[in-house]
Amino acid sequence: MSETASCSNAQSFVPHDTKANDAKSVWSHYLVARDKSEVAKCKKCNKILQTKGGSTKGLHTHLKTHNSNIVPKRDERDESPEHVPCKQQKIANFFPSKAQNTLEAMLARMTAVDGFTFSAFVKSADLRQLMISNGFHVPRSRETIRSMVLNYQKGIQKNVMEEIQKFHRDGERFSLVFDEWTSISNKHYLNINMFSKSKFWNLGLVRYKCSMTAEVCVEKLEERLLDFQLNLNKNIVAITTDGASTMIKVGRLIEPYQQLCFAHGLQLAIIDVLYKIESRPTTLNEADCDYSDDDFEDLDEDDGLIIYNGSEPVKYTEKNDLNLIITKVCKIVRIFRKSPTKNDALQKYVKTEHNKEMKLILDCKTRWSSLLEMLQRFVLLETSIRKATIDLKITYLQSSEMKIIKEVVSLLQTIKVTIEALCSREMNLHKCDVALHLMLEEIKQNKFSLSRILVSKIIERIKQRRTIMSDVFSFLTNPNNIYEV
């Protein structure tokens, strides 16, 4: 107590620079130390609290336990009865029992959850000694350990199969969500998730060594479902895939209804507008109407940005200007990321301003969300970057260009919130229509000149994915209010 009192007497506190007047921020109830030390002072009870590393957990806890009548307001969408937070599943949840402490169970958990390799149990003397001291006889062969883990996996698969068959006997049918995945060792897999009304199961990764054609995809789906005693055409109601041409053809080859992913459509719309892509027209019914990740891997930064309206290309000067600004941001980020000396010069100002080091983020063209992360971090460290570029004599962005970057961040944040909602497990076609409608209305209200172009591309991509089933579902849910895109 004496240490806290001396701290409060020695330090002076001031309102937070940017969030002091934000009623939704926890900082509206606290003062920060003038000397930028990691402490805060409660405005009501004058208690001094630690905020090491910029953490505000202790501040929130203090408000709830001591000043419950002034807890910051929650976001309005959290108050919505339809908003249910998605509970993140952990890989450990798929094990039969967390209380199992057999050698097989421990080896399986340590490889699947903690990322230990089979060789680690053979080569690590400390790990072996630790397990042996707990009464386990650890094999000295990597293949023996591998066999033990795979045998344990078969037991898990048997339990999953029994659970699925129970749902099947109760008359339930299922839907599938699947996509291709390439490992860091450049091996191709098909990842399959299966859903019922109340539960979902991951059916595992299916390895394939040939080109993933639509026929191969259907074959791998049938083989994996057969492992669980299910039939693709009889037990599966619907599938959800991205808009790649292979996946569209899969939908034509099988009986279950196909729904193309709306979140993937939003990603493609953003890439259409904010990145330079190969000139190619889009149609609603062509099999190649969407781009896969491979279409963006070898893009040159000096390619022209062309957006299609029908079959004739139309160039937009404002988008070309935006692309040049984003290119400038990328170049500045690369300068600091590739040079430890220049990064040290930047981090000196970052630590002074934020009390910790924060690296710049470089985006990936096949992941639009990385663009948002890059620009958000760039805007957050704007002052520090400007000072560092002055010291290093590096050309920085103009104030008008930074204003455009902030507008882009605002637009992408709106889309990010919508995509997170679309990807929640509680989402259905009716809620999807509502979310997309609200997102488009909010973007239209933005006075930024790019908003109009972004809205048109989003509508185009949504129309490629929206089917009569969306109208049917919306009508059955709320006949008086059907949202049209």
N, C-alpha and C positions, 0 to 999 in steps of 0.2 A: 504493500500500500504506500509506503514511504517513497519507493522508487517511482510509482505512478504519479504521486503528488509532485515530486521534484521535477518529473518530466513535464507536467502540465504547467508548472511555474516557470520552467526554463524556456519553454517553447511558446510561440504565438501561433494561433490558428486563424485561417481565413476560409471563406467559402470556396467550394470547388470551382475551377476555372470555367468549365463548360456545362456542368450538370447541377449546379446549385439551385437553379430555378425550375428544374424538371421534376414535377410531382411524382412521376413514375420511377424516378431513380432513387436509389438508396442514399445517394450523396446529398439529396435535398434535406436530409436529417442530420448530416454530419459536417464538421469542418475539417479541413486538411491542414497539415503542418506547413507553415510558411517556408521552412527550410527543406521541404520536399522529402523529409524522413518518412518512413513507412508507418505512420500512426495517424489515427483520426480521433476526433473529439465529438461526442454526442451533444447535440444542441440542447436537449432536454435535461439530461442528468449529469452532463460534463464528464462522463466517464471516458478515459483514454483507452483506445483499442488498437491492436496491431493490425496492419494491412500488408504484411510481408508479401513481396512479389506481386502486389496489386490485387491480392485476393480480398473480396468483400463478403466472404461467407460469415466471418465473425460479426460483421456489421448487421447482416440480415438476422442472424441468431439473436443478437442483442435487442433488436427491435421487436422480435416476436416474443421474447421472454420478459422484457422489462417495459417496453413501450408499445403494447399490443394495439393501443388505440390510434397509432400513427404508422402502422405498417403500410409501405408503399402500395399504391393501387396496382392490381394485376392487369395485364394486357386484356383488352376487351374480348379478344377471341378465346382467352382462357375461361371467360365467364359463360361462353356459349355452351348450352347443354349438349350440343352435338360434338363439341371438341373433346375428344378423349385422348390423352397422351398415349403414344405408342410405346409399349413396354419392350425394351430392347432385349432380344433373346441372346443368351450366351451359349457358346458351344458346349459348356459343361452341363447345360440343361438337358442335353440329349443323352446323357449317361443314365443307365437304369436307376442308380442310387448313388447320391453323393457320399453316403456312409460306407460304401464298399471300399475296403482297404486291402484287398487282395493284391498280389504282385501284378497280375494282369490289368486290374483296374487302375492301379497307380501308373504303370507304364503307359497305358492308353491316355490317361489324363495329362501326363507330363508331355507326351508327344503332341497331342491334339490341342491342348489348352496353352501349355507353356512353350511349345515350339522346340522341345528337345529332339535331336536327331537320334536314330537308333544307335549310331556309332558313339554318341556321347556316353551311353551307359556302359560301353566297353572301354573307352579311352580315358574317361575321367575317373581318376583314383579317388578323389574326394567324394564324388557322387556315389560311387560304388561302396565306399566305406560308410557313408551315411545310411544307405539302404541296408547294408549288411548289419550295421549296428542296431537296426530296428527289426532284425530277425528275417530279412528277405535274402534268398539265395539268387543273386542276379547272374544270369547266364553270361558267358564270355564271348558268345557268338552274336554278331549283328543280325544274322538271319534267324536265329532262334528268338531273339527279342521281337523281330518283325512278325514272326509267326504267332507269337503270343498276343500281340496287339491286334492282328487281323482276326484271330479266333475270338477275341473279345468283341470286335466289331460285328462279327456274325451273330453273337448273342444279342447285341443291340438291335441289329436288323431284324432278328426274329421277333423281338418285343414290339418293334414298330409295325411289322407285318400283322401281328395279332391285333394290335390296336386299330389298324386300318381295316382289317377284315370285320372287326366288331362294328365299325361305322357302316361298312358295306352291308352287313346283315340287317342293320337297322334301316336300310333303304336309302342311305345317303349316296349322292354322287359327288364327284370332285372336279376341280379345275386345276390347270397346270400353268405355271409361270416358268419359262426356261430361256436360257441365253447361252451363247458361246463364251468361253473364257480361255485365255492363253496364259500359262504360268510363266514365271521368270526364266525357267529352263526351256521355254519355247515349245511346250507341249500343249496340245489342244484338248479341251474338255467341254462337255455339255453339262451345265448345272441345272438341276430340275427341282423345283419346289411344288408341292401338291397341297391344295387347300380344300377344306370342307367348310361348312357354315361356321364352325366354332373353333377349328384347330387347323394347324398346318404342319407339314412334315417336309424335311429336306431329304430327297431321295438320293442324294450324293452326286458326285462328279462321274460322268461317263466319258472315258477316254476314247478318242477316235484318232486314227493315224492317216486318214485320207482327207481329201477335200470335203468340206461340209456342204454337200448339196442338200436340196430339200428331201430327196429320197433317203439319203443317209441319215438325216435328222429324224425322219419318221421311223426309220428302222431302229435307231438307238432309243427313241422314246418307247417303242413297243417292247424292246428287250428289257429295258429297266422296269417298266410297269409289269411285265410278266414275272419279274423277280418278286413282286409283291402281289401276284395272283390277280392282276387287274388287266382289263382290256381297254385299249385306247379309244375305240369307237363306242363301246358299250357303257363304260364306267366314267368317262370324262365328258363333262358338259361343255366346257369352254377352255380355251388357251389364251394366254396373254403373252405377246412377243413385241420386239421392237419392229421398226418398219423396214428392215433390210429386205432385199429382194428374195433371199433364200427363205426367210421366215414367212413372207407373204405367200410364197408358193406352198409352204408347209400347210398353211391354212386352207388352201384349195384342195390338197390331197387327202385331208382327213375330214371326218364328219363333225367333230366338235366345233362349236361357234368360235370364231377368232376375234379378239379385240386387240388392236394395235395400241401400244403404250402412248398415252398422252404426254407423259413426262419426257419421253424421248422426242416427241414432236416439238415440244417447247425448246429442247436443247438444239434441235436442228434449225429452228427458226432463229435462235440467237446466233448460231454459227453463220447462217445466211446473211445476217445483218452486220455483225461485228467482225467477222473474219473474211479473208479473201479466199473464195473457193473457186473451183473450176467452173467455167461457164457451161451450164447444162440446164435445159428446161425441165420443169416439173409438171406432171399431169396427175390427175386424181386416180387413174386406174392402171397406169403403167407399173410393171413389176419393179422397175428400177427408180421409183419416185423418191426413194430416200437414200441417204448416204450412210455407209458403215464407217467404223472408226478408221479403216485403212484408207479411206478417201482423203484424210487430212494429215497423214503421217509425213508426206514429203512435200508439203506446201512451201513455196518460196515466198519470202516476205515482200518481194517486189511484184507479185502477180497483181493483176487488176481486180478490183472488187466490183462484181456485176450481179445485179439482182434481176431475176426474170419476172416478167409480167406476161403470161401467155407463152409465146414462143420467141418474142423479140427482146433482146437484152436492153435494159435501161440503166444508164449510169447516173448515180446520185453523187453530186459533188460533196454534199455535207457528210455522206458516209465515207467517202474517200478521205476527207479531212479528219474524220474521227479515227479512221484506220491509221493515218499518219501519227496521230496523237498517241494511240495505243502502242504503235511501234516505237515511238520515242520513250514511253514509259518502260517498255521491255528492254530497250538498250541501256537506260539508266540502271535498271535492276541488274542486268547482266554485269555492268561495270563493277558494282559493289559486291556481287556474288562471286565473281571470278578473281577478285583481287583482295587478299587478306589485309593488305596495307590500307587500301581505300575503305574497306569495311570497318577497320579499326577507327578510321577518322569519322565514319558515320556513327558508329556505336557510342563514341564519346558524347555526341549530342543526344542520342537516343536515351542513354542512361541518365543524363541530366534532366531530360524532360519526363521520362516514364519510369525512372528508378529501376530499370532492368533492360537487358539487351533484347532487341527484337529484330530478327532477320527479315529482309525483303523476300517476297515470294514471287517466283516466276511461274507464269501460267502454262497450261498445256492446251493446244488448240482443239483436242478432241474432248476436252472436259470444260464446258463453259463456266462451271462453278469455280474453276481455278482462276479464271479471269476476274471474277468478282473478288476472290480472296486476294489476288495480286493488287487490284485497284483499291480495295478497302485498306490494306496494309500501307499502300503508297500514300493514300490520303491521311491516314493516321499519323504517319511519320513525315508529313509534308514539311514541317518546319525544320526538322533535323536534316532531311535530305537537302533542302535548300541551302542550309548553312554549310553542309559538307561539300556540296557542289561548288560553292563559292571558294572554299579553301583549296579545292582540287582543280579549280578552273575548268569545270565541266559545264557544258550548256544545259540549262534547266528549262522546264516548261514555263510558258507565259501564264499570267493570271487568268486569261480567257480560256486557255487550254485546261488549266486545273478546274475551272468552273464546269467545263464540259465533262471532265472525268467524274466529278461529283454527281452530275446529272445521270451519267451512265450507272454509277453505283446505286443511285436511288431506284432506277428502273430495274436493275438486276436483283436488288433486294426484294422488290415486290414479286418478281418471278420466282425467286428462291423460296419464299414463304409458300407460294402456290404449289411448287413442285414437292416440297416437304409434305404438304397436305395430300397431294395426289398419291404419294408413295406410302401413306399410312395404311395400316391393315383395316381400318374402319371405313376406308373409302369405297364408294360404289358409283355407278354411272350417274345417278342423280346428283350426289354430292360433288362429283367431278364437274358436272355442268355448272353448278352453283359457284364452285371455286374458280373455274375458268371465266365465268361471266363477271364475277367481282374483280378478278385480276385485270381483265380487259377494260372495265370501267375505270379502274384506278389509273391504268396507264394512259387512257384517253384524256384524263384530267391533267396529266403532266404537260406543261407547255413546251417542253423540250422538243425541238424539231424532229428528232429521231423517233419520237413516240409513234407518230403516224405510220412510219415505215415498219416499225416493229409490230404494231397491231396488225397491219395487213399481212405480214409474214406469219404471225401466230395463227390468225384466222385461216390462212391457207393450209397450214400444217394440221390444224385441228379438224378441218373439213375432210382431210384425207383419212382421218381416223374415226370420225364420228359416224355411227351407223344408226339404223332405225331402232336398234335395241336401246339406245340412249333415250330416244323419244318415248318409247314404250315404258321404260323404267321410270322416267320422270312423270309420265301421266299416271302410272299406278301409285307413285309416291305422293304426288300433289297435282291433281287434275287441273287446278286453277292457275297454276304457275309453271309453265314450261319454258326453260331458258334456251334461247337460240343464239348460236354463235354467228 
